[in-house]
């Protein structure tokens, strides 16, 4: 069993197709197929069921997959730790962030990084929580900033910030003039604008309404915070947003009201792989994230 065979094997497992796996590995499809066949011969087991153009893992393939990932990860850890000079903070750090965090949490981190570590580049990937967790587990990114449910055993989750959620209403809405703090009773009958049903924040809002035995009247599901704010601004409905969303350089005639319930908050984590080597640049990024989180927590 050779390392390139394991890499080819994992590429086919991920792509579900020999041709795409070969393109991913920059080898010809016959060469990749030959190595997989050789690996199967050495192990005495079929690793894939070939179903037309689709390749599905057999039980033996599923058994090998997790172990192959562990083997290659440990080799990558050793190579990176040996090659990297711990005194030099440079290179690229790949970071994932959920959409409701990116506009407010990441810019100050990047500014600080540019000032303190000019040779370090932070590459940002914005995505939903489940995709980010998978990207950390598979080694596609080093750090993710997101909420976390504790359902991935390979993930280390460091709590970095507990943030209140707030109700956003248009400036002409009665709640904008009547109250500083509101309860669900004050807006349970209002049309509700949500930041995506599949987003963590949307899940949190649905859970809250369900806990209060109230059926939300959802009129819009948005993928971006700006879309939510535009609709609130137009008076289409109200929205529950993270408190950091109040900080915006784009002017909106929106009023924010605190929520009475202590349940209306979210906990953000820095997610990393429990066994993957964390580069010096990634550790620096983690330090900067803690600094920015402390600033928000002190407000």
C-alpha positions in Angstrom: 0.0 0.0 0.0 1.5 3.3 -1.1 0.6 6.9 -0.2 -0.4 7.9 -3.8 -2.8 4.9 -3.9 -4.5 6.2 -0.7 -4.8 9.7 -2.2 -6.3 8.3 -5.4 -8.6 6.1 -3.4 -9.9 9.1 -1.3 -10.3 11.2 -4.4 -12.6 8.6 -5.9 -14.5 8.3 -2.6 -15.1 12.1 -2.6 -15.9 12.5 -6.2 -17.9 9.3 -6.7 -16.4 9.1 -10.2 -13.0 7.8 -11.5 -12.7 10.5 -14.3 -13.3 13.4 -11.9 -10.9 11.9 -9.3 -8.2 11.6 -11.9 -8.6 15.2 -12.9 -8.5 16.2 -9.2 -5.2 14.2 -8.8 -3.7 15.5 -12.1 -3.2 12.0 -13.5 -4.8 10.1 -16.3 -7.9 8.1 -15.6 -6.4 4.7 -16.7 -3.4 5.3 -14.4 -5.6 6.1 -11.5 -7.9 3.1 -12.2 -4.8 0.8 -12.4 -3.6 2.0 -9.0 -7.0 1.4 -7.4 -7.2 -2.1 -8.9 -3.6 -2.8 -7.6 -4.7 -1.6 -4.1 -7.8 -3.8 -4.2 -5.5 -6.7 -5.2 -3.1 -6.1 -2.3 -6.0 -5.9 0.2 -7.9 -8.8 -1.3 -11.1 -6.7 -1.2 -13.2 -4.7 -3.6 -13.2 -1.0 -2.5 -15.8 0.3 -4.9 -18.9 -0.8 -6.6 -18.7 0.4 -10.2 -22.2 1.5 -11.2 -21.9 2.9 -14.7 -20.0 6.2 -14.2 -20.6 6.2 -10.5 -18.3 4.6 -7.9 -19.7 3.8 -4.5 -17.7 2.6 -1.5 -18.1 -1.0 -0.5 -18.1 -2.0 3.2 -14.3 -2.6 2.9 -14.0 0.8 1.2 -15.9 2.5 4.0 -13.6 0.8 6.6 -10.5 2.0 4.7 -11.7 5.5 4.1 -11.5 6.8 7.7 -8.1 5.1 8.2 -6.7 6.5 5.0 -7.7 10.0 6.0 -6.0 9.5 9.4 -2.8 8.2 7.8 -2.5 11.1 5.3 -3.4 13.7 7.9 -0.6 12.5 10.2 1.8 12.6 7.3 0.7 16.1 6.4 1.0 17.2 10.1 4.6 15.9 10.2 5.6 17.6 6.9 4.0 20.9 7.8 5.5 21.0 11.3 9.0 20.2 10.1 8.9 22.6 7.1 7.4 25.6 8.9 9.6 28.0 10.8 7.8 28.8 14.0 9.5 32.2 14.2 8.1 33.3 10.8 4.4 34.1 10.5 3.7 33.9 6.8 1.8 32.0 4.2 -1.9 31.4 3.8 -4.5 30.5 6.4 -7.9 29.2 5.0 -10.8 30.3 7.3 -14.5 29.6 7.1 -17.2 31.9 8.5 -21.0 31.8 8.6 -22.7 34.6 6.6 -24.2 36.3 9.7 -20.7 36.7 11.2 -18.5 37.7 8.2 -19.4 41.4 7.7 -18.9 42.4 11.3 -16.4 40.0 12.9 -13.8 39.3 10.1 -12.8 42.8 8.8 -11.2 43.9 12.1 -9.3 40.6 12.2 -8.0 41.1 8.7 -7.0 44.7 9.5 -5.1 43.6 12.6 -3.4 40.8 10.7 -2.2 43.1 7.9 -0.8 45.5 10.5 0.9 42.9 12.7 1.7 40.1 10.2 2.1 41.6 6.7 3.4 38.3 5.3 0.3 36.3 6.4 -2.7 36.0 4.1 -6.1 35.1 5.4 -8.4 33.5 2.8 -12.1 33.7 3.8 -14.7 31.1 2.7 -18.3 32.1 3.6 -20.7 29.2 4.0 -23.3 27.6 6.2 -22.4 25.8 9.4 -22.7 22.2 8.2 -20.5 22.8 5.2 -17.9 24.6 7.3 -17.7 21.7 9.8 -17.2 19.3 7.0 -14.5 21.5 5.5 -12.6 21.5 8.8 -13.0 17.8 9.2 -11.7 17.2 5.7 -8.8 19.6 6.0 -10.0 22.1 3.4 -9.9 24.9 5.9 -8.0 25.2 9.2 -10.4 27.3 11.3 -14.1 28.0 11.1 -16.1 30.6 13.1 -19.6 29.4 13.6 -22.1 28.0 16.1 -21.7 24.4 16.9 -24.0 21.5 18.1 -21.2 19.1 19.2 -22.1 16.5 16.7 -18.7 16.0 15.0 -16.2 14.0 17.2 -13.2 15.2 15.2 -13.9 18.9 15.9 -12.5 21.0 18.8 -14.8 23.9 19.6 -13.5 26.8 21.6 -16.3 29.2 22.8 -15.3 32.7 21.8 -18.4 34.9 22.1 -22.0 34.8 23.4 -24.0 37.4 21.6 -27.5 38.7 22.2 -30.1 38.6 19.4 -32.2 41.7 18.8 -35.4 42.5 17.0 -35.1 44.7 14.0 -38.1 46.8 12.9 -38.6 49.7 10.5 -38.5 53.2 12.0 -42.3 53.6 11.4 -43.2 50.4 13.2 -45.1 50.8 16.5 -42.4 48.9 18.5 -39.8 51.4 17.3 -41.6 54.1 19.4 -43.2 52.2 22.2 -40.6 49.9 23.9 -36.9 49.5 24.5 -37.3 45.8 25.3 -39.8 43.4 23.7 -41.0 39.9 24.3 -42.3 37.4 21.8 -45.8 38.4 22.8 -45.2 41.8 21.3 -44.3 40.5 17.8 -45.7 36.9 17.6 -48.3 38.0 15.1 -45.9 40.1 13.0 -44.7 39.0 9.5 -41.2 37.6 10.1 -38.2 37.8 7.8 -35.6 35.1 8.4 -31.9 34.7 7.5 -32.3 31.4 5.6 -34.1 28.3 7.1 -30.9 26.3 6.6 -28.7 28.9 8.4 -27.9 28.5 12.1 -29.5 31.8 13.0 -32.8 30.7 11.3 -32.7 27.4 13.2 -32.3 29.3 16.4 -35.3 31.5 15.7 -37.5 28.6 14.8 -36.5 26.7 18.0 -37.4 29.8 20.0 -40.8 30.1 18.5 -41.4 26.4 18.9 -40.4 26.6 22.6 -43.0 29.4 23.1 -45.6 27.3 21.2 -46.0 30.1 18.6 -46.2 29.5 14.9 -44.1 32.2 13.1 -45.6 34.0 10.2 -42.6 33.8 7.8 -42.9 36.1 4.8 -39.3 35.8 3.5 -36.2 33.6 3.8 -33.1 35.4 2.8 -29.5 34.3 2.2 -27.8 37.5 3.1 -28.1 39.9 6.0 -28.4 42.9 3.7 -31.5 41.4 2.1 -33.1 41.0 5.5 -32.3 44.6 6.4 -33.7 45.9 3.1 -37.0 44.1 3.6 -37.2 45.3 7.3 -36.4 48.8 6.1 -39.3 48.6 3.6 -41.7 47.5 6.4 -42.2 44.0 4.9 -41.8 42.5 8.3 -39.6 42.3 11.4 -36.4 40.2 11.9 -34.4 38.7 14.7 -30.7 39.4 14.1 -27.4 39.2 16.0 -26.5 42.3 17.9 -23.3 42.8 15.9 -25.6 43.4 12.8 -26.4 46.8 14.3 -23.0 47.9 13.3 -23.3 48.7 9.6 -21.7 51.3 7.3 -24.7 51.1 5.0 -27.5 53.4 6.3 -30.8 51.7 7.0 -33.8 53.3 8.8 -34.0 50.4 11.2 -34.6 50.4 14.9 -33.3 47.6 17.1 -35.0 46.4 20.3 -33.6 44.1 23.0 -35.4 40.8 23.6 -36.5 40.0 27.1 -35.8 36.3 26.8 -32.3 35.2 27.8 -32.7 32.3 25.4 -32.4 34.7 22.5 -28.6 34.6 22.3 -26.1 32.6 20.3 -22.7 31.2 21.1 -20.0 31.4 18.5 -17.1 29.0 18.5 -13.7 28.7 16.8 -13.7 25.2 15.2 -10.5 23.3 14.5 -9.7 19.7 13.8 -8.8 17.8 17.0 -5.9 15.9 15.4 -4.8 18.2 12.6 -1.6 20.3 12.9 -2.6 24.0 13.4 -0.1 26.2 11.5 1.5 29.2 13.2 -0.6 31.4 11.0 -3.8 29.7 12.1 -2.7 30.1 15.7 -2.1 33.8 15.1 -5.6 34.1 13.5 -7.1 32.4 16.6 -5.4 34.9 18.9 -6.8 37.8 16.8 -10.2 36.3 16.9 -10.1 36.1 20.7 -9.0 39.8 20.8 -11.9 40.9 18.6 -14.4 38.7 20.5 -13.2 40.3 23.8 -13.9 43.7 22.3 -17.5 42.7 21.3 -18.0 41.1 24.7 -17.0 44.3 26.5 -19.5 46.5 24.7 
